[in-house]
Amino acid sequence: MDRLIRLYEEHGQSPWLDNLKRGYLTSGQLAGLVDGGIRGLTSNPTIFQKAIQGSPDYDEQFSDLVRGGGSDLGTYWSLVLRDIRGALDVFAPLHETSHGHDGFVSVEVAPDLADDTPGTAAAARELHTRIARPNLMVKIPGTAAGVPAVQQMITEKRSINVTLIFSLDRYQSVMEAYLAGLEAADGDLSGVASVASFFISRVDTEVDRRLEAIGSPEALALRGKAAVTQGKLAYQQFRRTFSGPRWEALAARGARVQRPLWASTSTKNPAYPDTRYVDELIGPDTVNTLPDATVAAFADHGTLARRVDADLDEAEATWRDLGAVGVDLDDVARTLEVEGVASFQKSFDELLGALDAKAAGLR
């Protein structure tokens, strides 16, 4: 785990865990990961579906909830929030010693709110109120409807993880929402934190599929390059946005930068190195949220070197070349956003259905 500690101490990137299940808390495994360098945690509906359906660890609490006559949706949130509160407890000391820089735990609003701005804002506000912990981040999807809700939550000084970002244009609008939210907030801003979760490996999966369909030598030569390239360009947007007079006025009020968070960093294509989406995007003021296998792989053989702003001329050329060979990058982003929301909705619905069936059996 030494590499995970050095990742932060030497390069300013915070490794977070992209997983949560009850056994991590009861066994002390999560606390061990924190000791080994993990500095935060993210979750989503798919993670909780796997955790709750894949383990008997939830059965006792579930039986109590069913006997209490709760709804399936209420039961879901009771199961989830017990895990979230447990993780918040584990990370609370780190949040305190890092002076609010790390130690965050993220929980996502219901996926059926992705196109509902007021519904998303109300759900995020309710989660923050219900949990009431300084190291909580509520995840809001970076959809067109989600972005205004992000701005409203930041104005209310609620820490937010903006998720499901797939394009440079949408990323810029997310940063703008953060800045505008801070500008509209009152007083000291040091208690507000946010990350912008840029999904990485899914971009290569979709772009590679399109490059193979095009089939020309020029197209095939670009396989495996889109995701890291977009991440590097996004980092340049971040550096430009969080500099200059506008940002300096907010920083003087205690504002923190909205760090880019690299999500979806497991390697989907076995032909690519298993630490590719960590190795290539290391740099200061960033977060990388890693599933268990990627944590283990990077701890074992990851490469510790600042790469997120290396070879930028090549990255810009690659981005132009992708368009030149016929990849519609705007359509890639739209496709991935729709698929991302649908995937979380499917997991959410399947879990609620499984809870309903299990509850009927108990009754």
Secondary structure, DSSP 8 states (H G I E B T S, - for coil): -HHHHHHHHHH-EEEEE----HHHHHSSHHHHHHHTT--EE---HHHHHHHHHT-GGGHHHHHHHHHTT--HHHHHHHHHHHHHHHHHHHHHHHHHHTTTSS-EEEEE--GGGTT-HHHHHHHHHHHHHHH--TTEEEEEE-STTHHHHHHHHHHTT--EEEEEE--HHHHHHHHHHHHHHHHHS-S--TT--EEEEEE-HHHHHHHHHHHHHH--HHHHTTTT-HHHHHHHHHHHHHHHHT-SHHHHHHHTTT----EEEEE--S-SSTTS-TTHHHHTT--TTEEEEE-HHHHHHHHHH---S--TTSSHHHHHHHHHHHHHTT--HHHHHHHHHHHHHHHHHHHHHHHHHHHHHHHHHH-
